[in-house]
């Protein structure tokens, strides 16, 4: 056993074993062991290693593998089953080696070459529950895979697994046709490494090519297989065009297309056509109507990449396949530095902007329909439109209650659609935070409803960034030291799950936690990624500057917040404090008086406010500035 201290990390664990291994040994021990060793070697060389997996334990009749990516692990699991089926195709049924595979995404501990922890145990329990020849994964893995691999996902419900205290939501993977194998950063050669693994014989290669050709014909002749009803709008990201024949240009264009697909897949409010389906159009022209018919896409993104000396220019266009209208176009110019860093930056920006523009288009589409005919997603986006604009509305409380009714109707129509739960939870939080709805401001019962609704969303989508961020905001609004620490942790998980999230509320949590400099960066990035950001983001930006002692710089963003949302109470007292710190006392008193009209009991040293600041220096700076602005002590 290693003497190293264990390190904790999030990882995907794959567990595989041979069905009825004991019976096979009883029938022919030497032959079974030889065949199993040969198959293990083949699987390691041709499937596991190309998918960046590492076998960390052999169990005699099986093995355990660790991956840095749930998508790699799931693709590898399908590759293992395909390769095992091909390998054993000519073997008599009673002597055939058949595998079961389970995949889990969870926390593990690394100690030397060993991997320990609950994440490993759940994977092994999934493997024993899997069908012979099948793959069973947790819901967290399925959420990562959805839209990124050409495989089917069949909800298996909740299972009680041996020695696991809580029921586990499971999903079966199906693969009726060749599946795309890897996440966006991988190159084409790696993707094909397991589809046609090795060239052991001309016969094997020919068989694989025939199988792929047959599936390809079926796909092109009859279109994609029917999919379950999904209320979300569907988008296809076509392969980006590029100038010239250089491989580096082609790799950059393909990699950027793949990374945008991956980034969009992290938003639970969108259904994203898989990379394999979209890339059929790499060397093929198709009009919007054809794309809508063949891919089932309501929206299509296409783009181009041009490298000019030391700079790269990326152009993107978003189109509506129903109307043919171009909804958005943008151009990005950047230094041609590290290719992967460039891809990540542009993909995150494009994904974030796309989601906002598609949401606006869906709001416009829904506004043309009678309220009684709206579907689940349309109810959701109408609710979001009202909710996001409530701080700028003449009657914020009325907007919140109208939005709430839409979310509740959406949940009644489809209680499994997590974004509706997220919207409703944030609605309760808005009512809890500000005096917009009579009887709900600072009402513990409203916070409890927000908590329950956010937790319901997270149960439906355990890795969804918006659900994580909403639960973080719930924790922040408990107003305790422990709540703020939990909020910071959850926001960091949300950002890791979706770097394109652009939730400026994280900045406020960081300010209270004593990380105002980081908060400044988070707020700035949230506004960069979301050109339609709400006015409170300007408020968070100004608040961070104020806490950093840069009062004069804090005034303009806080004034912008006030200009857009004159009823938003925090921006009034933040602006009053900033003006006082900047020596503009007369103006500071105007905003102090405006705050007192909204909240007559507000005090400069109100413990409900000051206890949020975890650094003594920040508490004193704020309290002193508020006193100078004219607030009662």
C-alpha positions as CSV (number, residue, x, y, z in Angstrom):
1,X,0.0,0.0,0.0
2,X,1.3,3.5,-0.9
3,X,2.3,5.8,2.0
4,X,1.2,8.9,0.0
5,X,-1.6,11.0,1.4
6,X,-4.8,10.3,-0.6
7,X,-5.9,13.2,-2.9
8,X,-9.6,13.7,-3.7
9,X,-10.9,14.4,-7.2
10,X,-14.0,14.0,-9.4
11,X,-13.6,11.1,-11.8
12,X,-15.5,8.6,-14.0
13,X,-15.1,5.0,-13.0
14,X,-15.8,2.1,-15.3
15,X,-16.3,-1.4,-13.9
16,X,-16.6,-4.5,-16.1
17,X,-16.8,-8.2,-15.4
18,X,-17.5,-11.5,-17.2
19,X,-21.0,-13.0,-16.9
20,X,-20.9,-16.5,-15.4
21,X,-17.1,-16.6,-15.2
22,X,-17.2,-19.5,-12.8
23,X,-19.3,-21.6,-15.1
24,X,-17.0,-20.8,-18.0
25,X,-14.0,-22.0,-15.9
26,X,-15.7,-25.2,-15.0
27,X,-16.4,-26.0,-18.6
28,X,-12.8,-25.2,-19.9
29,X,-10.5,-23.5,-17.4
30,X,-7.4,-23.2,-19.5
31,X,-9.2,-22.2,-22.6
32,X,-11.4,-19.6,-20.8
33,X,-8.4,-18.0,-19.0
34,X,-6.4,-17.8,-22.3
35,X,-9.3,-16.3,-24.2
36,X,-10.1,-13.8,-21.3
37,X,-6.4,-12.7,-21.1
38,X,-6.3,-12.1,-24.9
39,X,-9.6,-10.2,-24.8
40,X,-8.4,-8.0,-21.9
41,X,-5.2,-7.2,-23.7
42,X,-7.1,-6.2,-26.8
43,X,-9.6,-4.1,-24.9
44,X,-6.8,-2.3,-23.1
45,X,-4.8,-1.6,-26.3
46,X,-7.7,-0.8,-28.7
47,X,-10.4,0.7,-26.6
48,X,-9.4,1.8,-23.1
49,X,-6.0,3.5,-23.8
50,X,-7.4,5.5,-26.8
51,X,-10.1,6.8,-24.5
52,X,-7.6,8.1,-22.0
53,X,-8.5,5.4,-19.5
54,X,-6.2,3.7,-16.9
55,X,-6.8,0.3,-15.6
56,X,-6.1,0.5,-11.9
57,X,-7.4,-2.9,-10.8
58,X,-7.8,-6.4,-12.3
59,X,-10.3,-8.5,-10.4
60,X,-9.7,-11.9,-12.0
61,X,-13.1,-11.9,-13.8
62,X,-13.1,-8.1,-14.6
63,X,-11.3,-4.8,-14.2
64,X,-11.7,-1.2,-13.0
65,X,-10.8,1.8,-15.1
66,X,-10.5,5.5,-14.2
67,X,-11.2,8.4,-16.6
68,X,-11.0,12.2,-16.4
69,X,-14.2,12.5,-18.5
70,X,-17.6,10.8,-18.1
71,X,-18.0,11.1,-21.9
72,X,-14.8,9.2,-22.5
73,X,-15.8,6.6,-20.0
74,X,-19.3,6.1,-21.6
75,X,-17.8,5.9,-25.1
76,X,-15.2,3.4,-23.9
77,X,-18.0,1.3,-22.3
78,X,-19.8,1.1,-25.6
79,X,-16.5,0.4,-27.4
80,X,-15.7,-2.4,-24.9
81,X,-19.0,-4.1,-25.7
82,X,-18.7,-3.7,-29.4
83,X,-15.1,-5.0,-29.5
84,X,-16.0,-7.9,-27.2
85,X,-19.0,-8.9,-29.4
86,X,-16.8,-8.8,-32.5
87,X,-14.0,-10.8,-30.7
88,X,-16.5,-13.5,-29.6
89,X,-18.6,-13.6,-32.7
90,X,-17.4,-17.0,-33.8
91,X,-17.4,-18.6,-30.4
92,X,-20.1,-21.1,-29.4
93,X,-22.7,-19.7,-27.1
94,X,-21.8,-21.8,-24.1
95,X,-18.1,-20.7,-24.3
96,X,-18.6,-17.1,-25.3
97,X,-17.3,-14.4,-23.0
98,X,-20.0,-11.8,-22.4
99,X,-19.4,-8.6,-20.3
100,X,-21.4,-6.4,-18.1
101,X,-20.3,-2.7,-17.7
102,X,-21.2,0.0,-15.2
103,X,-20.0,3.6,-15.2
104,X,-20.3,6.1,-12.4
105,X,-19.2,9.8,-12.0
106,X,-18.3,10.7,-8.5
107,X,-15.7,11.7,-5.9
108,X,-12.8,9.2,-5.5
109,X,-9.5,9.2,-3.6
110,X,-6.2,8.6,-5.3
111,X,-3.5,7.0,-3.3
112,X,-0.5,6.0,-5.4
113,X,-1.8,3.9,-8.3
114,X,-4.9,2.9,-6.4
115,X,-8.4,4.5,-6.6
116,X,-10.7,4.3,-3.5
117,X,-14.0,5.6,-2.3
118,X,-17.8,5.6,-2.9
119,X,-17.4,6.5,-6.5
120,X,-15.7,3.1,-7.1
121,X,-18.2,1.2,-5.1
122,X,-21.2,2.6,-7.0
123,X,-19.5,1.7,-10.3
124,X,-19.1,-2.0,-9.3
125,X,-22.7,-2.2,-8.1
126,X,-23.9,-0.8,-11.4
127,X,-21.8,-3.4,-13.3
128,X,-23.5,-6.3,-11.3
129,X,-26.9,-4.7,-12.1
130,X,-26.2,-4.3,-15.8
131,X,-27.7,-6.6,-18.4
132,X,-25.4,-9.2,-20.0
133,X,-23.8,-7.3,-22.9
134,X,-25.1,-4.0,-21.6
135,X,-23.9,-0.8,-20.1
136,X,-25.6,0.8,-17.0
137,X,-24.6,4.3,-15.9
138,X,-25.7,6.8,-13.3
139,X,-27.9,9.8,-14.1
140,X,-24.8,12.1,-13.7
141,X,-23.0,10.2,-16.5
142,X,-26.1,10.3,-18.7
143,X,-26.4,14.1,-18.2
144,X,-22.8,14.5,-19.4
145,X,-23.3,12.1,-22.4
146,X,-26.6,13.5,-23.6
147,X,-26.1,15.3,-27.0
148,X,-22.4,14.4,-27.2
149,X,-22.5,10.8,-28.3
150,X,-24.7,9.1,-30.8
151,X,-26.1,6.6,-28.4
152,X,-29.5,6.0,-26.9
153,X,-30.3,6.8,-23.2
154,X,-33.1,4.7,-21.6
155,X,-34.1,5.8,-18.1
156,X,-33.9,2.9,-15.7
157,X,-35.5,4.6,-12.8
158,X,-34.1,4.4,-9.3
159,X,-32.4,1.2,-8.2
160,X,-31.5,0.0,-4.8
161,X,-27.9,-1.2,-5.1
162,X,-26.2,-3.6,-2.7
163,X,-24.6,-1.8,0.3
164,X,-25.5,1.7,-1.1
165,X,-27.8,3.5,1.4
166,X,-29.6,5.7,-1.1
167,X,-31.4,4.7,-4.3
168,X,-29.4,5.5,-7.4
169,X,-31.0,6.8,-10.6
170,X,-29.7,4.7,-13.5
171,X,-29.7,4.9,-17.3
172,X,-29.1,2.2,-19.9
173,X,-27.0,3.0,-22.9
174,X,-28.1,1.6,-26.3
175,X,-26.2,1.7,-29.6
176,X,-28.1,0.5,-32.6
177,X,-25.7,2.2,-35.0
178,X,-22.1,3.4,-34.8
179,X,-21.6,5.9,-31.9
180,X,-19.4,8.9,-31.8
181,X,-16.8,8.2,-29.2
182,X,-15.1,11.2,-27.7
183,X,-15.5,14.7,-26.3
184,X,-14.6,17.8,-28.3
185,X,-10.9,18.2,-27.7
186,X,-10.1,14.8,-29.3
187,X,-9.1,14.6,-32.9
188,X,-10.5,12.4,-35.6
189,X,-7.9,9.6,-35.4
190,X,-8.6,9.1,-31.8
191,X,-12.4,9.0,-32.4
192,X,-11.9,6.2,-34.9
193,X,-9.4,4.2,-32.9
194,X,-12.1,2.0,-31.3
195,X,-14.7,2.0,-34.1
196,X,-12.2,0.1,-36.3
197,X,-9.7,-1.1,-33.7
198,X,-6.5,-2.3,-35.2
199,X,-5.9,-4.2,-38.4
200,X,-5.5,-7.7,-37.0
201,X,-6.8,-9.2,-40.1
202,X,-8.2,-8.2,-43.5
203,X,-11.4,-10.1,-42.5
204,X,-12.0,-8.1,-39.3
205,X,-11.4,-4.8,-41.1
206,X,-13.7,-5.7,-43.9
207,X,-16.4,-6.8,-41.5
208,X,-16.1,-3.5,-39.6
209,X,-16.2,-1.4,-42.7
210,X,-19.3,-3.3,-44.0
211,X,-21.1,-2.8,-40.6
212,X,-20.3,0.9,-40.6
213,X,-21.4,1.3,-44.3
214,X,-24.6,-0.5,-43.6
215,X,-25.4,1.7,-40.6
216,X,-24.4,4.8,-42.6
217,X,-26.8,3.8,-45.4
218,X,-29.6,3.3,-43.0
219,X,-28.9,6.7,-41.4
220,X,-28.8,8.6,-44.7
221,X,-31.7,6.7,-46.3
222,X,-34.2,6.9,-43.4
223,X,-32.9,9.8,-41.3
224,X,-32.3,9.8,-37.5
225,X,-34.2,7.4,-35.4
226,X,-37.3,8.7,-33.6
227,X,-36.6,10.5,-30.3
228,X,-38.7,10.9,-27.2
229,X,-40.6,14.1,-27.0
230,X,-38.4,16.9,-25.8
231,X,-39.9,20.3,-25.0
232,X,-36.6,22.1,-25.5
233,X,-35.6,23.9,-28.8
234,X,-33.0,21.9,-30.8
235,X,-29.8,23.4,-32.2
236,X,-27.4,21.9,-34.7
237,X,-23.8,23.2,-34.9
238,X,-22.5,22.6,-38.4
239,X,-18.8,22.0,-39.0
240,X,-17.0,25.4,-39.3
241,X,-15.6,26.2,-42.7
242,X,-11.9,27.1,-43.1
243,X,-9.6,28.6,-45.7
244,X,-7.0,26.5,-47.4
245,X,-6.0,22.8,-47.2
246,X,-3.7,22.9,-44.2
247,X,-4.4,20.2,-41.6
248,X,-3.9,22.7,-38.8
249,X,-6.7,24.9,-40.2
250,X,-9.0,22.0,-40.5
251,X,-8.2,20.8,-37.0
252,X,-8.9,24.2,-35.6
253,X,-12.2,24.5,-37.4
254,X,-13.3,21.0,-36.4
255,X,-12.1,21.4,-32.8
256,X,-14.0,24.7,-32.4
257,X,-17.2,23.2,-33.8
258,X,-16.9,20.3,-31.4
259,X,-16.1,22.6,-28.4
260,X,-19.2,24.7,-29.1
261,X,-21.3,21.5,-29.2
262,X,-19.8,20.5,-25.9
263,X,-20.3,23.9,-24.3
264,X,-24.0,24.1,-25.5
265,X,-24.6,20.6,-24.2
266,X,-24.0,21.9,-20.6
267,X,-27.2,24.1,-20.8
268,X,-30.2,22.0,-19.8
269,X,-32.5,24.4,-21.6
270,X,-31.3,23.3,-25.0
271,X,-31.3,20.0,-26.9
272,X,-28.1,19.8,-29.0
273,X,-27.7,17.6,-32.1
274,X,-24.8,15.2,-31.6
275,X,-21.4,15.9,-33.3
276,X,-21.6,12.8,-35.5
277,X,-25.0,13.8,-36.9
278,X,-23.9,17.5,-37.5
279,X,-20.6,16.5,-39.1
280,X,-22.4,14.6,-41.9
281,X,-22.6,18.1,-43.5
282,X,-18.9,18.8,-43.4
283,X,-18.5,18.5,-47.2
284,X,-22.2,18.7,-48.1
285,X,-24.3,21.7,-48.9
286,X,-27.8,21.8,-47.4
287,X,-30.4,24.5,-47.0
288,X,-32.2,25.3,-43.7
289,X,-35.3,23.4,-44.6
290,X,-33.2,20.2,-45.3
291,X,-31.4,20.6,-42.1
292,X,-34.7,21.1,-40.2
293,X,-36.1,17.9,-41.8
294,X,-33.0,15.7,-41.5
295,X,-31.7,16.8,-38.2
296,X,-34.9,17.9,-36.5
297,X,-33.2,21.3,-35.7
298,X,-35.1,24.5,-35.1
299,X,-31.8,26.5,-35.0
300,X,-28.6,26.1,-36.9
301,X,-25.2,27.6,-36.1
302,X,-22.6,27.8,-38.8
303,X,-19.3,29.6,-38.8
304,X,-15.9,30.0,-40.4
305,X,-12.3,30.2,-39.2
306,X,-9.6,32.2,-40.9
307,X,-6.0,32.4,-39.8
308,X,-4.0,35.4,-41.0
309,X,-0.4,35.4,-39.8
310,X,-0.5,35.8,-36.1
311,X,-4.3,36.3,-35.8
312,X,-7.3,34.1,-36.0
313,X,-10.8,35.4,-37.1
314,X,-13.9,33.4,-36.3
315,X,-17.3,34.3,-37.7
316,X,-20.6,32.7,-36.5
317,X,-24.2,33.0,-37.7
318,X,-27.3,31.7,-36.0
319,X,-30.4,31.0,-38.2
320,X,-34.0,30.0,-37.5
321,X,-34.8,27.0,-39.8
322,X,-38.5,27.7,-39.6
323,X,-38.5,31.3,-40.8
324,X,-35.1,31.3,-42.5
325,X,-34.2,34.5,-40.6
326,X,-30.7,35.2,-39.4
327,X,-31.0,35.8,-35.6
328,X,-27.5,36.7,-34.7
329,X,-24.0,37.1,-36.2
330,X,-20.7,37.9,-34.5
331,X,-17.0,38.0,-35.4
332,X,-14.2,37.3,-33.0
333,X,-10.6,38.3,-33.6
334,X,-7.8,36.9,-31.4
335,X,-4.1,36.4,-31.3
336,X,-3.2,32.9,-32.6
337,X,-1.8,31.7,-29.2
338,X,-2.3,28.2,-27.8
339,X,-5.0,26.5,-30.0
340,X,-6.9,24.8,-27.2
341,X,-7.0,27.9,-25.0
342,X,-8.3,29.9,-28.1
343,X,-10.9,27.2,-28.8
344,X,-12.1,27.2,-25.1
345,X,-12.4,31.0,-25.0
346,X,-14.4,31.3,-28.2
347,X,-16.5,28.3,-27.6
348,X,-17.6,29.5,-24.1
349,X,-18.4,33.0,-25.5
350,X,-20.3,31.7,-28.5
351,X,-22.3,29.2,-26.3
352,X,-23.3,31.8,-23.8
353,X,-24.4,34.3,-26.4
354,X,-26.3,31.6,-28.4
355,X,-28.3,30.5,-25.4
356,X,-29.4,34.1,-24.8
357,X,-30.3,34.8,-28.4
358,X,-32.2,31.5,-28.7
359,X,-34.1,32.3,-25.5
360,X,-35.1,35.7,-26.9
361,X,-36.3,34.1,-30.2
362,X,-38.3,31.5,-28.2
363,X,-39.9,34.3,-26.1
364,X,-40.9,36.1,-29.3
365,X,-42.2,32.8,-30.8
366,X,-44.2,32.1,-27.6
367,X,-45.6,35.7,-27.5
368,X,-47.4,35.1,-30.8
369,X,-49.4,32.2,-29.3
370,X,-52.4,32.2,-27.1
371,X,-51.6,31.5,-23.5
372,X,-53.7,28.4,-23.4
373,X,-51.7,26.8,-26.3
374,X,-48.2,27.3,-24.9
375,X,-46.1,24.1,-24.4
376,X,-43.8,23.4,-21.5
377,X,-40.8,25.2,-22.9
378,X,-42.8,28.2,-24.0
379,X,-44.3,28.6,-20.6
380,X,-40.8,28.4,-19.1
381,X,-39.3,31.1,-21.4
382,X,-42.3,33.4,-21.0
383,X,-41.8,33.1,-17.2
384,X,-38.1,33.8,-17.5
385,X,-38.8,36.9,-19.6
386,X,-41.1,38.3,-16.9
387,X,-38.8,37.3,-14.1
388,X,-35.6,38.7,-15.6
389,X,-37.3,42.0,-16.2
390,X,-39.0,42.3,-12.9
391,X,-36.5,44.7,-11.3
392,X,-36.9,47.1,-14.2
393,X,-40.7,46.8,-14.2
394,X,-43.1,49.4,-12.9
395,X,-44.7,46.7,-10.7
396,X,-42.0,44.2,-9.8
397,X,-44.2,42.1,-7.6
398,X,-46.9,41.7,-10.3
399,X,-44.2,40.6,-12.7
400,X,-42.9,38.0,-10.2
401,X,-46.4,36.6,-9.5
402,X,-47.2,36.3,-13.3
403,X,-43.9,34.6,-13.9
404,X,-44.6,32.2,-10.9
405,X,-47.9,31.2,-12.4
406,X,-46.2,30.3,-15.7
407,X,-43.6,28.2,-14.0
408,X,-46.2,26.4,-12.0
409,X,-48.2,25.6,-15.1
410,X,-45.0,24.3,-16.9
411,X,-44.3,22.1,-13.9
412,X,-47.8,20.7,-13.9
413,X,-47.5,19.9,-17.6
414,X,-44.1,18.2,-17.2
415,X,-42.7,17.9,-13.7
416,X,-39.5,16.3,-15.1
417,X,-38.4,19.5,-16.9
418,X,-35.8,20.8,-14.5
419,X,-35.4,24.4,-15.9
420,X,-39.0,25.1,-14.8
421,X,-38.1,24.2,-11.2
422,X,-35.0,26.4,-11.4
423,X,-37.1,29.3,-12.6
424,X,-39.6,28.8,-9.8
425,X,-36.9,28.5,-7.1
426,X,-35.3,31.8,-8.3
427,X,-38.8,33.4,-8.3
428,X,-39.2,32.6,-4.6
429,X,-35.7,33.9,-3.9
430,X,-36.4,37.2,-5.6
431,X,-39.6,37.6,-3.5
432,X,-37.7,36.6,-0.3
433,X,-34.8,39.1,-1.0
434,X,-36.7,42.3,-1.8
435,X,-40.1,43.8,-0.7
436,X,-41.8,43.2,-4.0
437,X,-44.6,40.7,-3.0
438,X,-46.6,41.4,0.1
439,X,-45.9,39.0,3.0
440,X,-43.0,37.2,1.2
441,X,-40.0,39.5,2.0
442,X,-37.7,37.8,4.4
443,X,-40.4,35.2,5.1
444,X,-38.7,31.9,6.1
445,X,-41.6,29.9,4.6
446,X,-40.7,31.5,1.1
447,X,-37.0,30.6,1.6
448,X,-38.1,27.0,2.5
449,X,-40.1,26.8,-0.7
450,X,-37.1,28.1,-2.7
451,X,-35.0,25.4,-1.1
452,X,-37.4,22.6,-1.8
453,X,-37.9,23.7,-5.4
454,X,-34.1,24.1,-6.1
455,X,-33.5,20.7,-4.6
456,X,-36.2,19.2,-6.8
457,X,-34.4,20.6,-9.9
458,X,-31.1,19.2,-8.7
459,X,-32.6,15.7,-8.2
460,X,-33.8,15.9,-11.8
461,X,-30.5,17.2,-13.2
462,X,-27.7,16.5,-10.7
463,X,-25.0,18.1,-12.7
464,X,-27.0,21.0,-14.2
465,X,-25.1,24.3,-13.6
466,X,-28.2,26.4,-13.3
467,X,-29.7,24.1,-10.6
468,X,-26.4,24.2,-8.7
469,X,-26.2,28.0,-9.0
470,X,-29.8,28.3,-7.7
471,X,-29.1,26.1,-4.7
472,X,-26.0,28.3,-4.1
473,X,-28.2,31.4,-4.0
474,X,-30.5,29.6,-1.6
475,X,-27.5,29.0,0.7
476,X,-26.4,32.6,0.4
477,X,-29.8,33.9,1.5
478,X,-29.7,32.0,4.8
479,X,-27.5,34.9,5.8
480,X,-25.0,32.7,7.8
481,X,-21.3,32.0,7.7
482,X,-22.0,28.4,6.9
483,X,-24.5,29.3,4.2
484,X,-22.0,31.6,2.5
485,X,-19.3,28.9,2.5
486,X,-21.8,26.4,1.0
487,X,-22.8,29.0,-1.6
488,X,-19.2,29.6,-2.7
489,X,-18.7,25.8,-3.0
490,X,-21.9,25.3,-5.0
491,X,-21.1,28.3,-7.3
492,X,-17.7,26.9,-8.0
493,X,-19.2,23.5,-8.8
494,X,-21.7,25.3,-11.2
495,X,-18.8,27.1,-13.0
496,X,-16.9,23.9,-13.3
497,X,-20.0,22.1,-14.8
498,X,-20.6,25.0,-17.2
499,X,-17.9,27.7,-17.7
500,X,-20.3,29.5,-20.0
501,X,-22.9,29.9,-17.2
502,X,-22.3,33.7,-16.7
503,X,-24.1,33.9,-13.3
504,X,-23.1,37.3,-11.8
505,X,-24.6,36.4,-8.4
506,X,-21.4,34.4,-7.7
507,X,-19.7,37.8,-7.5
508,X,-21.8,38.9,-4.5
509,X,-21.0,35.7,-2.6
510,X,-17.3,36.2,-3.3
511,X,-17.5,39.8,-2.0
512,X,-19.0,38.6,1.3
513,X,-16.4,35.8,1.5
514,X,-13.6,38.3,1.4
515,X,-12.6,37.7,-2.3
516,X,-13.6,41.1,-3.8
517,X,-10.8,41.0,-6.4
518,X,-12.0,37.7,-7.7
519,X,-15.6,38.9,-7.6
520,X,-14.6,41.8,-9.9
521,X,-13.3,39.3,-12.4
522,X,-16.4,37.1,-12.1
523,X,-18.8,40.1,-12.6
524,X,-16.8,41.4,-15.5
525,X,-16.9,38.0,-17.2
526,X,-20.6,37.5,-16.6
527,X,-21.3,40.8,-18.3
528,X,-19.0,39.9,-21.2
529,X,-20.6,36.6,-21.8
530,X,-24.2,38.0,-21.5
531,X,-24.9,41.2,-23.4
532,X,-28.4,41.1,-21.9
533,X,-27.2,40.9,-18.3
534,X,-29.6,42.2,-15.6
535,X,-29.0,45.5,-13.8
536,X,-27.9,43.9,-10.6
537,X,-24.7,42.7,-12.3
538,X,-23.6,46.3,-12.6
539,X,-24.5,46.5,-8.9
540,X,-22.2,43.6,-8.0
541,X,-19.4,45.1,-10.0
542,X,-19.7,48.4,-8.2
543,X,-20.0,46.7,-4.8
544,X,-16.8,44.8,-5.5
545,X,-15.0,48.1,-6.4
546,X,-16.4,49.7,-3.2
547,X,-15.1,47.0,-0.9
548,X,-11.7,47.1,-2.7
549,X,-11.5,50.8,-1.7
550,X,-12.1,52.1,-5.2
551,X,-15.2,54.2,-4.4
552,X,-14.8,56.7,-7.3
553,X,-14.7,53.8,-9.8
554,X,-17.7,52.1,-8.1
555,X,-20.0,55.1,-8.7
556,X,-20.6,54.7,-12.5
557,X,-21.7,51.0,-12.5
558,X,-23.9,51.6,-9.5
559,X,-25.5,54.6,-11.2
560,X,-26.1,52.3,-14.3
561,X,-27.8,49.9,-11.9
562,X,-30.0,52.6,-10.5
563,X,-30.8,54.0,-13.9
564,X,-32.2,50.6,-15.0
565,X,-33.7,49.4,-11.7
566,X,-34.6,52.4,-9.5
567,X,-36.5,50.1,-7.1
568,X,-33.5,47.7,-6.5
569,X,-32.8,48.5,-2.8
570,X,-29.1,47.2,-2.6
571,X,-27.9,49.5,-5.4
572,X,-29.3,52.5,-3.5
573,X,-27.3,51.8,-0.3
574,X,-24.2,50.6,-2.2
575,X,-24.3,53.8,-4.3
576,X,-24.8,55.9,-1.1
577,X,-21.8,54.3,0.5
578,X,-19.6,54.7,-2.7
579,X,-20.6,58.4,-3.0
580,X,-19.8,59.0,0.7
581,X,-16.4,57.3,0.4
582,X,-15.7,59.4,-2.7
583,X,-16.5,62.6,-0.7
584,X,-19.8,63.4,-2.5
585,X,-21.9,63.5,0.7
586,X,-24.9,65.5,-0.6
587,X,-25.5,63.0,-3.4
588,X,-24.9,60.1,-0.9
589,X,-27.7,61.4,1.3
590,X,-30.2,61.4,-1.6
591,X,-29.7,57.7,-2.0
592,X,-29.7,57.1,1.7
593,X,-33.2,58.7,1.8
594,X,-34.3,56.6,-1.2
595,X,-33.2,53.4,0.7
596,X,-35.1,54.5,3.8
597,X,-38.3,55.0,1.9
598,X,-38.1,51.4,0.7
599,X,-36.9,50.1,4.1
600,X,-37.5,52.5,6.9
601,X,-35.7,50.3,9.5
602,X,-32.4,50.2,7.5
603,X,-29.4,51.0,9.7
604,X,-25.7,51.5,8.9
605,X,-24.8,48.8,11.4
606,X,-27.7,46.4,10.8
607,X,-26.3,43.0,11.9
608,X,-28.3,41.2,9.1
609,X,-26.2,43.1,6.6
610,X,-22.8,43.3,8.3
611,X,-22.7,39.7,9.4
612,X,-22.5,38.8,5.7
613,X,-19.0,40.3,5.4
614,X,-16.6,37.6,6.6
615,X,-13.6,40.1,6.9
616,X,-13.7,42.6,9.7
617,X,-12.0,45.2,7.5
618,X,-14.9,44.9,4.9
619,X,-17.5,45.2,7.7
620,X,-16.0,48.4,9.0
621,X,-15.5,49.9,5.6
622,X,-19.1,49.4,4.7
623,X,-20.5,50.5,8.1
624,X,-18.4,53.6,8.2
625,X,-19.3,54.6,4.6
626,X,-23.0,54.1,5.3
627,X,-22.8,56.2,8.4
628,X,-21.1,59.0,6.4
629,X,-23.9,58.7,3.8
630,X,-26.4,59.6,6.6
631,X,-27.9,56.3,7.6
632,X,-28.8,56.0,11.3
633,X,-26.3,54.0,13.2
